[in-house]
Amino acid sequence: MRAVIQRVSSASVTIGGVVKSAIGPGLLVLLGIGHEDTSEDIEWLVRKIAGLRIFNDDDGVMNRSILDTGGDIIVVSQFTLMASTKKGNRPSYIGAAGHEKAIPLYEQFCENLSEAIGKPVGTGEFGADMKVALVNDGPVTICMDTKNKE
């Protein structure tokens, strides 16, 4: 799994002109799911995101997590995160899991993250044409890959 985690002042997902999810301060998580991903990837990534200390404390130091701030999260599925650009200029998405595997993993990820933070997470709609709006706070953007735990 690959995730792009953005600290936001606000974020929303609109589908067909209708706002599906919207949050104030918190995190926008773009999530890519690959063929080899399992529930172990979900567990690792959820634990890392919930504990990620990228919110400022009273001294202005990034020392607080989403658990500490009580902020909200939106998770948007994004198969293009699994793109390979190794050859040529046209990305290959062969590494992205198909719907039959990716949808259950996406739903499980959202459920596990919701449990970890103690509140529902906003979502997009798997496979939909989504308009994602955000105000990146900082900017703070972190990339994670469960196959390359850096």
C-alpha angles and dihedrals in degrees: 000000000000124000135185108202117196125187105224140188086206139348139179142182119216124190121187091347093307122110107237097180136004133176141178120217114357140073136321110203120195107197129199120189123203135199094258097049120120141171088279089064089051093051094049095046095045091050091049095047095046091050099038107129102213101125121094122254123212090283093054093253120134095246106124132085131212085262090059096046099041089227126157133249135214118195118201122188111230118176091184088075086074092059120134116212095177094117126040127328101290111087118233117220096191089118094060116100117243123247094266091062102026100052096058091045092048091049092047091049091053092047093048092047090049090052091047094054096036098238140070119281121220118242143193122222119270111248095002126129098253132187108213117195125185145162104217108217112220088348095271116170124164126186121205132183120188090209092054105038102195 
